[in-house]
Amino acid sequence: MNNTKKQIIPDFIPYPQIKLCSNNLGVKYLFDINGYYPIIIGQGNIPKVWLFVEINNEIVSLLKDNVPQIAQIKIHKEKKYLKIKVYDFATQEWLPILNINFSNPNLPNIDCLDLRPFGILCYGNKELLHIGNNKLKDNSISGAEVFIKAE
C-alpha cells in the first residue's frame, strides 16, 4: 500500500505513442482518477502493466510489472497479445479487463479495456472508448501528461 496518491515507478518508461480503443495517444499516463493512475503501461519486450485501485484513501497494487499481486488477477501472453483478466465472484467468471496487441513494438494497440470491475466507468474495444457517458473514437492527442483526468 502507498500513502501518497501518485504512484512512483522507477523503471517505468512510457511509450511515445499508444493506441487506446481507436484513439492515438502520445501521453505518459492514460488516466488520472482522483489523483492516482489506475492503469500504467510502459515499454518492454512485452508491455509492462501496473494496475491499482483506491480503497479507503489508500492506493493498492493489483498488478505490478505484469505480476499479479492478488489471486483474482490473471495475465496471459499469446504470441503478440497480452491479456489480463479479473475474477468476478458474482458471476464466477474471469472477465477481460485489458488486451494489448504489441505486434508493432513501437505502437501497442489496446483493443479491449474494462475498468468497471474496479468502480471506474471506462470500457472500450478496438473501435470505441466509453468514459462515463462520453464516447471517444479516432482522436489524436500528443504531448499531454494524461489522456483523461477525473476528480
C-alpha positions as CSV (number, residue, x, y, z in Angstrom):
1,M,0.0,0.0,0.0
2,N,1.0,3.5,-0.6
3,N,0.0,6.6,1.4
4,T,0.7,9.0,-1.5
5,K,-1.8,9.4,-4.3
6,K,0.6,9.4,-7.3
7,Q,2.5,6.2,-7.8
8,I,6.2,6.4,-8.5
9,I,7.5,3.5,-10.6
10,P,11.3,3.9,-11.0
11,D,11.7,1.7,-14.1
12,F,8.5,3.0,-15.9
13,I,9.2,4.2,-19.4
14,P,6.1,5.4,-21.3
15,Y,5.5,4.6,-24.9
16,P,5.9,7.6,-27.2
17,Q,2.6,6.6,-28.9
18,I,-0.1,4.1,-27.8
19,K,-3.4,3.3,-29.4
20,L,-6.3,3.1,-26.9
21,C,-9.6,1.8,-28.4
22,S,-9.0,3.6,-31.7
23,N,-7.6,6.8,-30.1
24,N,-3.9,7.6,-30.9
25,L,-2.2,8.9,-27.8
26,G,1.2,10.5,-27.1
27,V,0.7,10.7,-23.3
28,K,2.6,9.5,-20.3
29,Y,-0.4,8.2,-18.4
30,L,-3.8,7.1,-19.7
31,F,-6.0,8.1,-16.8
32,D,-5.7,10.1,-13.6
33,I,-8.7,9.3,-11.4
34,N,-9.0,11.3,-8.2
35,G,-5.2,11.8,-8.1
36,Y,-4.0,8.3,-8.9
37,Y,-3.3,6.3,-12.0
38,P,-5.5,3.1,-12.1
39,I,-3.5,1.7,-15.0
40,I,0.1,2.3,-16.2
41,I,1.5,0.8,-19.4
42,G,5.2,1.0,-20.0
43,Q,7.8,-0.1,-22.6
44,G,9.3,-3.5,-22.6
45,N,9.7,-6.5,-24.9
46,I,6.2,-7.3,-23.6
47,P,4.4,-4.2,-22.5
48,K,4.7,-3.7,-18.7
49,V,1.4,-3.2,-16.9
50,W,0.6,-1.9,-13.4
51,L,-3.0,-1.9,-12.1
52,F,-4.1,0.0,-9.0
53,V,-7.3,0.6,-7.1
54,E,-8.1,3.1,-4.3
55,I,-9.5,1.6,-1.2
56,N,-10.2,3.8,1.9
57,N,-7.9,6.6,0.5
58,E,-5.1,4.1,0.1
59,I,-3.6,3.0,-3.3
60,V,-3.5,-0.8,-3.6
61,S,-1.5,-2.6,-6.3
62,L,-3.3,-5.4,-8.1
63,L,-0.7,-5.9,-10.8
64,K,3.0,-4.9,-10.6
65,D,5.1,-5.1,-13.8
66,N,2.9,-7.9,-15.2
67,V,3.0,-9.8,-11.9
68,P,-0.4,-10.3,-10.2
69,Q,-0.4,-9.1,-6.6
70,I,-3.7,-10.8,-5.8
71,A,-5.2,-14.2,-6.9
72,Q,-8.1,-12.6,-8.7
73,I,-5.9,-11.2,-11.4
74,K,-4.6,-13.4,-14.2
75,I,-2.2,-12.5,-17.0
76,H,-1.6,-14.4,-20.2
77,K,0.6,-13.9,-23.2
78,E,-0.5,-15.3,-26.6
79,K,2.0,-14.6,-29.4
80,K,1.9,-10.8,-29.7
81,Y,-1.1,-10.3,-27.3
82,L,-1.0,-9.6,-23.6
83,K,-4.4,-10.4,-21.9
84,I,-5.3,-9.5,-18.4
85,K,-8.4,-10.8,-16.6
86,V,-10.1,-10.3,-13.2
87,Y,-12.2,-12.9,-11.4
88,D,-15.8,-11.8,-10.8
89,F,-17.1,-13.6,-7.7
90,A,-20.8,-12.7,-8.6
91,T,-20.7,-14.5,-12.0
92,Q,-17.8,-16.8,-11.1
93,E,-16.1,-15.9,-14.4
94,W,-12.9,-14.4,-15.5
95,L,-13.6,-11.1,-17.1
96,P,-11.2,-9.4,-19.6
97,I,-10.0,-6.1,-18.4
98,L,-7.1,-5.4,-20.8
99,N,-5.9,-6.8,-24.1
100,I,-2.8,-5.3,-25.7
101,N,-1.7,-6.2,-29.2
102,F,2.0,-5.5,-29.4
103,S,2.8,-6.9,-32.8
104,N,4.1,-3.4,-33.6
105,P,6.7,-2.8,-30.8
106,N,6.6,1.0,-31.3
107,L,2.8,1.3,-31.2
108,P,1.0,-1.0,-28.8
109,N,-2.7,-1.3,-29.5
110,I,-5.2,-1.6,-26.6
111,D,-8.2,-3.2,-28.2
112,C,-10.1,-4.2,-25.0
113,L,-10.2,-2.2,-21.8
114,D,-12.7,-2.5,-19.0
115,L,-12.1,-0.8,-15.7
116,R,-15.8,-1.2,-14.5
117,P,-14.9,-4.1,-12.1
118,F,-12.8,-1.6,-10.2
119,G,-15.6,1.0,-10.0
120,I,-14.4,3.2,-12.9
121,L,-16.9,3.7,-15.7
122,C,-14.4,3.2,-18.5
123,Y,-14.5,0.5,-21.1
124,G,-13.9,0.0,-24.8
125,N,-13.0,-2.2,-27.8
126,K,-10.9,-1.7,-30.9
127,E,-13.5,0.8,-32.3
128,L,-14.7,2.9,-29.4
129,L,-13.8,4.1,-25.9
130,H,-16.6,4.8,-23.3
131,I,-15.8,7.1,-20.4
132,G,-18.8,7.9,-18.3
133,N,-21.5,9.0,-20.7
134,N,-18.9,10.0,-23.4
135,K,-17.8,8.0,-26.4
136,L,-14.3,8.7,-27.9
137,K,-13.3,7.4,-31.3
138,D,-10.3,8.1,-33.6
139,N,-8.9,11.0,-31.6
140,S,-5.3,12.0,-31.5
141,I,-3.6,13.6,-28.6
142,S,0.1,14.3,-28.2
143,G,2.4,15.9,-25.6
144,A,0.0,15.7,-22.7
145,E,0.8,14.2,-19.3
146,V,-2.6,12.4,-19.0
147,F,-5.3,11.5,-21.6
148,I,-8.3,11.6,-19.2
149,K,-8.3,13.3,-15.7
150,A,-11.4,12.9,-13.5
151,E,-11.9,14.0,-9.9
